Every structure is written in structure tokens, then in C-alpha cells.
Amino acid sequence: MLHRAAGCFTFLLLHGSLAAAQAQIQVQVEPFIRNLPKVELHVHIEGTLTPRLRWDLAQKNNVTLPYKTFEELQASYDKLATLPQENYLPAFLDGYYGGMEVLLHEEDFYQLAMDYYHKSVSLNVRYSEIYFDIQAHTRRNVSVADVMNGFLRAKNEAKAKCNYDSTFILAFLRDLSVESAQEHYDLAAPWRGTLFHAVGLDSDEQNRPPILFDSVYRQARKDGLKLTAHCDVNQQDTYEHIRQAALEVAGRGLDRIDHGLNAADKQDLIDAIKGRGIGLTLCPAAYSLIANASFIFPRVRTLYDAGIPITVNSDDPTYMRNYYVSEALQMTEDQTPFSTAEVVQLQKNAIAISWAPPLVKAAFVEELEAYAVKFAGE
């Protein structure tokens, strides 16, 4: 339970080379980024649980929180933004897993997803692919059907009412057994192709390389699903994990890699990823909680300049300074730095490596290009 690395958030404590990381980077979202049509490919739905929804669900479900008032709960979220970097991980995990305790019924999962959709619409996000940790719910005795049906109802409503397209990624917790992953894959089968179109892998990577889950990945590929996995930053054996994900798992490698920032350190990994046309879903604003800008953004630039289709995403925004995809893009533009044309290219990358239907892709590219022309003329 306390090993859900949530992106890269074990690497600072496991590898102390960044212990002197700089103060947190401040971001002011500018009109160009604010109004830019966006695609998000790396966000954990459990990491979008707001303090307000957590409080309301706790009251509804008679869940006792370690806070006497909503203001105390809100303050616990706000405090995350002020913690020293070496103290961030345990506080993040406490909030992340503590938050899940209020998610008990189909309606709760529906509301969680609807809150995310409403927020995304306000940020001009047009399409997203959303991770969810099914095992984190079933081990709390929540039924698979409640999780799946709640998310599916929200997904369908977002499309019907907001014309918002999305799909979900069924995540396996890699610190649990392969047998558990297979069991949950089988349990989720009735929602395959309606709620989720891909499987992924997250949580603590230590001694849990992606190849361990080869059999489940092979089955998912056989069933027509897309494949991805987290390769978190500076993990033990990180280069080998990236290599396996790019070239080996499921026979020929995965379709996409989440994070994978360390690939920038090795030309052979750059060549392998580029050669297979694999995209990387980076979360630079999340990394900035625990790492120097001088560590993060030169690697982002290296991967971009190598021609790898990288994307910029949020990760677990409500537990990460409330930085959503807009803030992540603004930070990346400022710190890499990227030109406005390069930021537009990041969005082209995102829709290109997404698993959206062709008509959704074409409509997004048309809107994005029109926006770029309009902005250039202002």
C-alpha cells in the first residue's frame, strides 16, 4: 500500500543524488497555454480526488477522516506544496491512499470521474487517457463492478453532454503478484473495449521489472488492447526496465512508456524508442517536486530533439500543488525552454501517440492547427 510510487516519487529517497534539489518552481499560466487545445495521456484518476469531494464522500459514506473540519482537510493538501522534498513522499502517500478510503460505491467513482471531466473541459482538454488502480479498490472490498460502472457512466456522460472523448487504462500494481494482475484482468473483461482500451503497470519498481508481467501483457495484446508501463525516474535498474518495455515485453515491446525520462541518458535507449516509434508520457511538473530543474528539463529537451514523441501531462494533480496539465505545459515551456511552436508540437505528439479513434484525432489536429494560426496572427 505504501509503495504506490505515483510517477517518480520513490527515486529521491532510494537514490539520494538529488537531495539538494532546488526550491519548487512557480508557474503562472499564460493565455497561450490556457486556451491551447490539449490532450492528456498520463493522469491517475485517484490522484484527482479533490478535498471537497473527499470530504463530501466521507460524510455520505460515514468514513471517519483524521480531520475535524473541511478546512483542516484542505490545509493538509495545501501543506504538500510547502514540504521539504525529503518529506514529500510519505505525506503524498498518506493523502493518496487515505483519499481512496472514501471511494466505496459506484456513485463515488462516477462523481470522481465527473469532477475530473469538468475540470478538464475548463482547461480546454479535448481528450484524455486515464489510469485507474483497480487492485487498490478490490483490496478494500470494493466490487469491480462498482468501480467499472461508475467510471463508464461518467465516461459516457462526458461524451454525451460535453463532447469529451476519453478512455481508461487498467493498471496493475507491480508490487502485487502477477497472479493478482491476471485475476483482475479477467475480472475486468466485461468492460474491455468500452471503459478501457489499454493496460498499464505502476507502483514500486524495485525488483519488479516489466518483464515479470509478460504473460498478462501478451494476453492483453492478443485481446486487442494497447500496452504501456511506468518506467519511473532514477529507479533501481531503470535502464533495463526501459529496455524491456521498449523491446522485449509481450514479444516486441510495449506500445508506449509512461515517464521514461532516464532514456535521455543512453543513446541506445533513445535509438530503441525512436526506432519503434514509442511515445513517452512525461510529467515534468510532478518531477519538480523532488528534483532540480537542471536534472529534469535538459533530459526533456534531449528526448524532444532526438525526435521521440514526448508528451507533457499532470500525473496526480490534486496532490501535486494542484498543477494540472496547463501548469505542467507552462512549466515545461518556461524551463526547457520550448517555443510556442514546440508546445504545439507536443500536442501533436500527444494526439499522434494516443489511442483515440481516427476521427477524434483528425478533429483535434484541425482545431490545434487553427489555434496556432490564430495565435500567430494576434
Secondary structure, DSSP 8 states (H G I E B T S, - for coil): -TT--TTTTTHHHHSGGGTT----------HHHHHS-EEEEEEEGGGG--HHHHHHHHHHHT---S-SSHHHHHHHHHHHTTS-HHHHHHHHHHHHHHHHTT--SHHHHHHHHHHHHHHHHHTTEEEEEEEEEHHHHHTTT--HHHHHHHHHHHHHHHHHHH--EEEEEEEEETTS-HHHHHHHHHHTGGGBTTTEEEEEEES--TT--GGGGHHHHHHHHHTT-EE--EE-TT-TTHHHHHHIIIIIGGGT--SEEEE-GGGGG-HHHHHHHHHHT-EEEE-HHHHTTTS-HHHHHHHHHHHHHTT--EEE--BSGGGTTT--HHHHHHHHHHHTT--HHHHHHHHHHHHHHS---HHHHHHHHHHHHHHHHHHHH-
